[in-house]
């Protein structure tokens, strides 16, 4: 059998790992661990992005007197208790296969600077090089409100691009994206999504079960990751042997596959692409500059085309690039700070404010 993938990221959703009563589904978890072990024996490196800490903590504290608290405090409590139980459960299950695991807890702000981004990447690369399976989750004990990921779908997209995987597998409680309402006669799973295909009319915006996100989030993450040259698969994590079949026996499982765009982008641009929420300023361009930047050739953002700068930023901070009417066209790393940039607006004799190597267009 020829090996299809060298390295994959697998996101296991809350609705896969929890039972109807909200407690952790150990049987399901054990089956998925067995499948990851099978992939490892086949030579595939696996990075797990696993939900389930909150569910695990909820189950651990069930029946115990817990004082009334708001939703954020409740999530922090369940996560703090559940993370220890969840990683210990993974440790015990993988140990049966003689596979070591390591826990990686992260926050959205850890992706906001290139240095923190690379520190996380280096940590997980060392783990993979030494045969350790990284198990990644958001640190819900300190991540609250606007600092939280939409859900682990968003986190999985960041991890997939950061770690240069060949495929991101998102395991949910449905078979994929349907071309209508699931269960209605004639409705089928969309098996293949080519680049630039619009799925907006098929996406249900409702969230389900115990997860924070929904199919809208999954589709958005899948589209962005596929545009960066990585295959994305959305499949039903409750199907027997689903993960091993998806990876080792392609075509044997009903799922939605987002075809990767040819060419992809550089590692720096992958980081920039997923860092929209960390822009420290806004750079407005005139119409001619927008036309040049968005054209077929790689063009830098030059001070001569800048009409306005909002916000205070320093050299190497991320800035949003906008058209004259305020439409967001891209994100880039500033070559100098906002004060210096304002003094250069409209000038021809200056180096780029954002070099095309550090510019990601939407």
PLY file of the C-alpha trace (Angstrom):
ply
format ascii 1.0
element vertex 362
property float x
property float y
property float z
element edge 361
property int vertex1
property int vertex2
end_header
0.00 0.00 0.00
1.38 3.40 -0.97
1.32 5.95 1.82
-1.00 8.84 1.00
-0.05 11.14 3.89
3.10 11.65 5.93
1.52 13.92 8.55
-2.09 14.76 9.36
-4.00 16.79 11.93
-7.17 15.29 13.37
-9.77 17.40 15.14
-12.13 15.42 17.37
-15.24 17.43 18.23
-17.17 17.57 21.49
-20.16 15.91 19.84
-17.98 12.91 18.99
-16.46 12.50 22.44
-19.54 13.11 24.59
-22.59 11.01 25.36
-26.14 12.37 25.38
-25.85 13.17 29.08
-22.76 15.33 28.43
-20.24 12.93 29.98
-17.13 11.70 28.17
-17.70 8.73 25.86
-14.77 6.49 26.82
-15.73 3.73 24.36
-15.61 6.16 21.43
-12.40 7.68 22.68
-10.76 4.26 22.97
-11.82 3.32 19.41
-10.31 6.53 18.00
-7.06 5.95 19.90
-6.88 2.45 18.39
-7.23 3.99 14.93
-4.53 6.60 15.57
-2.25 3.77 16.69
-3.00 1.98 13.40
-2.03 5.11 11.48
1.20 5.42 13.43
2.09 1.82 12.60
1.51 2.71 8.95
4.04 5.53 9.25
1.62 8.46 9.45
2.41 11.21 11.98
-0.72 12.38 13.80
-1.47 15.60 15.67
-4.68 15.44 17.71
-6.76 18.53 18.39
-9.15 17.19 20.97
-12.21 18.66 22.58
-13.69 16.98 25.64
-12.04 18.70 28.61
-15.18 20.56 29.64
-17.31 17.44 29.21
-14.79 15.44 31.22
-14.83 18.00 34.04
-18.62 18.20 33.99
-18.81 14.44 34.39
-16.23 14.44 37.19
-18.16 17.03 39.22
-21.59 15.58 38.50
-23.56 15.16 41.73
-21.13 17.29 43.73
-22.29 20.57 45.32
-21.10 23.32 42.95
-22.08 26.92 43.75
-23.93 29.00 41.15
-21.65 30.81 38.71
-21.73 32.45 35.31
-20.98 30.51 32.11
-17.35 31.67 31.88
-16.53 30.64 35.45
-18.34 27.35 34.92
-16.33 26.64 31.78
-13.08 27.48 33.57
-13.95 25.16 36.45
-14.95 22.23 34.25
-11.92 22.73 32.01
-9.45 22.89 34.91
-10.79 19.64 36.33
-11.39 18.00 32.97
-8.03 18.69 31.31
-6.21 16.53 33.86
-8.73 13.71 33.47
-8.79 13.94 29.66
-5.03 13.85 29.12
-4.66 11.08 31.68
-7.27 9.05 29.81
-5.41 9.58 26.53
-2.14 8.66 28.26
-3.55 5.37 29.53
-5.18 4.44 26.20
-2.13 5.23 24.09
0.16 3.48 26.56
-1.59 0.22 25.66
-0.13 0.74 22.17
3.29 1.81 23.57
2.79 5.31 22.19
3.80 8.36 24.27
1.65 11.50 24.21
2.23 15.11 25.19
-0.24 17.83 26.08
-0.17 21.20 24.31
-2.46 23.85 25.81
-2.64 27.06 23.82
-4.55 30.32 23.51
-5.54 32.47 20.58
-3.13 35.22 21.55
-0.23 32.74 21.25
-0.70 32.93 17.48
-0.59 36.74 17.44
3.18 37.11 17.15
5.56 35.26 14.87
7.86 34.42 17.82
5.12 32.74 19.87
3.85 31.01 16.74
7.27 29.52 15.99
7.80 28.54 19.65
4.64 26.43 19.51
5.63 24.94 16.17
9.11 24.04 17.40
7.66 22.37 20.48
5.38 20.13 18.45
8.06 19.40 15.85
10.35 18.11 18.62
7.51 15.92 19.88
6.87 14.43 16.44
10.57 13.87 15.80
10.74 11.85 19.00
7.65 9.76 18.33
5.38 11.67 20.73
1.77 12.34 19.70
0.82 16.00 20.44
-2.66 16.39 21.92
-3.72 20.01 21.52
-6.56 21.90 23.15
-7.41 25.48 24.00
-6.54 26.47 27.54
-10.11 27.26 28.59
-9.00 28.03 32.14
-7.58 31.38 31.00
-9.14 31.91 27.53
-12.37 33.87 27.90
-14.74 35.97 25.74
-12.97 37.68 22.83
-9.72 35.83 23.49
-11.33 32.45 22.81
-11.23 30.56 19.55
-14.62 30.22 17.87
-14.17 26.56 18.74
-11.56 23.87 18.15
-12.32 23.94 14.41
-10.59 27.30 14.23
-7.73 26.01 16.37
-7.35 22.92 14.18
-6.99 25.11 11.09
-4.16 27.05 12.72
-2.41 23.88 13.84
-2.78 22.25 10.41
-1.17 25.15 8.57
1.47 25.73 11.26
2.62 22.10 11.18
2.64 21.67 7.37
0.32 18.67 7.36
-0.94 17.07 4.15
-4.50 16.77 5.45
-6.78 18.08 8.19
-9.51 15.64 9.24
-12.43 17.23 11.11
-14.49 14.58 12.89
-18.02 15.74 13.65
-21.36 14.02 14.33
-22.48 14.20 10.67
-21.13 12.64 7.47
-20.16 15.97 5.94
-21.85 18.90 4.21
-25.22 18.03 2.69
-26.83 19.56 -0.39
-30.07 19.95 1.59
-31.59 19.11 4.96
-30.14 15.81 6.27
-32.73 13.04 6.32
-34.87 14.50 3.54
-35.24 12.14 0.55
-32.82 13.05 -2.21
-30.42 14.88 0.08
-26.82 13.72 -0.26
-23.42 14.52 1.14
-21.34 16.78 -1.10
-18.36 14.51 -1.67
-15.92 16.89 -3.38
-15.55 20.66 -3.01
-13.32 22.28 -5.60
-11.55 25.61 -4.94
-13.84 28.65 -5.31
-17.07 26.61 -5.09
-19.68 28.50 -3.04
-21.42 26.36 -0.39
-23.24 29.20 1.38
-26.71 28.00 0.40
-26.12 24.57 1.93
-24.70 25.60 5.31
-26.87 25.42 8.41
-25.90 28.17 10.86
-27.21 26.38 13.94
-24.83 24.97 16.54
-25.43 21.47 17.79
-24.95 19.48 20.98
-22.07 20.46 23.22
-19.77 22.22 20.71
-19.31 26.00 20.45
-19.20 26.05 16.66
-21.27 24.69 13.80
-21.00 23.72 10.15
-20.56 27.37 9.16
-17.33 27.50 11.19
-16.15 24.15 9.82
-16.78 25.22 6.24
-14.97 28.53 6.74
-11.95 26.84 8.29
-11.92 24.14 5.61
-12.04 26.70 2.81
-9.16 28.76 4.23
-6.97 25.73 4.96
-7.64 24.19 1.53
-6.74 27.51 -0.12
-3.36 27.18 1.58
-2.72 23.86 -0.15
-3.92 21.40 2.50
-6.63 18.81 1.91
-9.53 19.04 4.40
-11.97 16.23 5.17
-15.18 16.58 7.21
-16.51 13.20 8.33
-18.62 11.45 10.97
-16.45 10.55 13.94
-19.09 8.16 15.22
-18.72 5.81 12.24
-16.83 2.62 13.00
-13.15 2.76 11.98
-13.75 6.09 10.25
-10.31 7.61 10.79
-8.27 4.62 9.67
-10.51 4.14 6.62
-10.28 7.81 5.63
-6.50 7.87 5.74
-5.49 4.35 4.74
-8.40 3.45 2.45
-9.35 6.67 0.61
-12.78 6.63 -1.00
-14.22 4.03 1.37
-16.01 6.54 3.63
-18.82 8.98 2.84
-17.44 12.43 3.68
-16.89 15.93 2.30
-13.43 16.55 0.89
-12.13 20.07 0.21
-9.58 19.79 -2.58
-6.38 21.72 -1.87
-5.57 24.68 -4.09
-2.52 24.07 -6.22
0.62 25.93 -5.19
-0.38 26.88 -1.64
1.36 29.71 0.20
4.54 30.18 2.24
4.70 29.36 5.94
4.82 33.06 6.83
1.72 33.78 4.77
-0.05 30.83 6.39
0.54 32.45 9.77
-0.63 35.83 8.50
-3.75 34.31 6.90
-5.00 33.04 10.26
-4.12 36.17 12.24
-6.88 38.59 11.18
-7.91 39.25 14.77
-4.43 40.44 15.72
-4.05 43.40 13.35
-2.76 46.44 15.27
-3.62 49.02 12.62
-5.34 49.75 9.34
-3.72 50.90 6.10
-6.01 52.48 3.47
-4.92 52.44 -0.17
-6.03 54.49 -3.15
-7.83 52.79 -6.03
-4.71 52.52 -8.18
-2.75 50.83 -5.39
-5.61 48.38 -4.74
-5.68 47.46 -8.42
-1.92 46.83 -8.39
-1.88 44.84 -5.14
-4.84 42.67 -6.20
-3.51 42.07 -9.72
-1.92 38.96 -11.16
1.64 39.93 -10.21
3.08 39.95 -6.67
3.16 43.61 -5.63
4.14 45.17 -2.31
2.19 47.88 -0.48
4.14 51.07 -1.20
3.79 54.32 0.79
2.93 56.20 -2.42
-0.41 54.36 -2.57
-1.31 54.84 1.11
-3.97 57.47 1.82
-4.67 56.92 5.53
-3.31 55.01 8.52
-5.37 54.16 11.59
-4.09 52.79 14.89
-0.68 52.60 16.49
1.60 49.75 15.50
5.27 48.88 15.63
7.65 47.33 13.11
6.68 43.68 12.40
3.13 44.11 13.76
0.27 42.91 11.58
-1.89 45.51 9.81
-5.10 45.26 7.80
-5.00 46.48 4.21
-8.18 48.24 3.07
-9.59 49.81 -0.09
-10.71 53.47 -0.23
-14.25 52.47 0.85
-12.99 50.42 3.81
-13.27 46.96 2.23
-10.75 44.54 3.78
-8.50 43.17 1.03
-5.65 41.62 2.99
-3.34 41.42 5.97
0.39 42.03 6.16
3.41 42.55 8.38
4.48 46.18 8.64
8.09 46.99 7.76
8.06 50.01 10.09
5.93 51.59 12.80
2.83 53.74 12.38
4.53 57.07 13.16
7.20 56.52 10.52
4.63 55.16 8.08
2.44 58.30 8.39
5.45 60.45 7.54
6.02 58.45 4.35
2.45 58.45 2.98
2.29 59.48 -0.68
6.07 59.38 -1.19
7.70 57.56 -4.11
11.21 57.17 -2.70
10.48 54.74 0.15
10.77 51.03 0.77
7.52 49.01 0.93
5.35 49.39 3.99
4.33 45.75 3.52
6.54 43.57 1.31
4.65 41.08 -0.87
6.44 38.19 0.90
4.55 39.22 4.05
1.22 40.11 2.45
-1.78 37.78 2.42
-4.72 38.76 0.21
-8.26 37.65 1.05
0 1
1 2
2 3
3 4
4 5
5 6
6 7
7 8
8 9
9 10
10 11
11 12
12 13
13 14
14 15
15 16
16 17
17 18
18 19
19 20
20 21
21 22
22 23
23 24
24 25
25 26
26 27
27 28
28 29
29 30
30 31
31 32
32 33
33 34
34 35
35 36
36 37
37 38
38 39
39 40
40 41
41 42
42 43
43 44
44 45
45 46
46 47
47 48
48 49
49 50
50 51
51 52
52 53
53 54
54 55
55 56
56 57
57 58
58 59
59 60
60 61
61 62
62 63
63 64
64 65
65 66
66 67
67 68
68 69
69 70
70 71
71 72
72 73
73 74
74 75
75 76
76 77
77 78
78 79
79 80
80 81
81 82
82 83
83 84
84 85
85 86
86 87
87 88
88 89
89 90
90 91
91 92
92 93
93 94
94 95
95 96
96 97
97 98
98 99
99 100
100 101
101 102
102 103
103 104
104 105
105 106
106 107
107 108
108 109
109 110
110 111
111 112
112 113
113 114
114 115
115 116
116 117
117 118
118 119
119 120
120 121
121 122
122 123
123 124
124 125
125 126
126 127
127 128
128 129
129 130
130 131
131 132
132 133
133 134
134 135
135 136
136 137
137 138
138 139
139 140
140 141
141 142
142 143
143 144
144 145
145 146
146 147
147 148
148 149
149 150
150 151
151 152
152 153
153 154
154 155
155 156
156 157
157 158
158 159
159 160
160 161
161 162
162 163
163 164
164 165
165 166
166 167
167 168
168 169
169 170
170 171
171 172
172 173
173 174
174 175
175 176
176 177
177 178
178 179
179 180
180 181
181 182
182 183
183 184
184 185
185 186
186 187
187 188
188 189
189 190
190 191
191 192
192 193
193 194
194 195
195 196
196 197
197 198
198 199
199 200
200 201
201 202
202 203
203 204
204 205
205 206
206 207
207 208
208 209
209 210
210 211
211 212
212 213
213 214
214 215
215 216
216 217
217 218
218 219
219 220
220 221
221 222
222 223
223 224
224 225
225 226
226 227
227 228
228 229
229 230
230 231
231 232
232 233
233 234
234 235
235 236
236 237
237 238
238 239
239 240
240 241
241 242
242 243
243 244
244 245
245 246
246 247
247 248
248 249
249 250
250 251
251 252
252 253
253 254
254 255
255 256
256 257
257 258
258 259
259 260
260 261
261 262
262 263
263 264
264 265
265 266
266 267
267 268
268 269
269 270
270 271
271 272
272 273
273 274
274 275
275 276
276 277
277 278
278 279
279 280
280 281
281 282
282 283
283 284
284 285
285 286
286 287
287 288
288 289
289 290
290 291
291 292
292 293
293 294
294 295
295 296
296 297
297 298
298 299
299 300
300 301
301 302
302 303
303 304
304 305
305 306
306 307
307 308
308 309
309 310
310 311
311 312
312 313
313 314
314 315
315 316
316 317
317 318
318 319
319 320
320 321
321 322
322 323
323 324
324 325
325 326
326 327
327 328
328 329
329 330
330 331
331 332
332 333
333 334
334 335
335 336
336 337
337 338
338 339
339 340
340 341
341 342
342 343
343 344
344 345
345 346
346 347
347 348
348 349
349 350
350 351
351 352
352 353
353 354
354 355
355 356
356 357
357 358
358 359
359 360
360 361
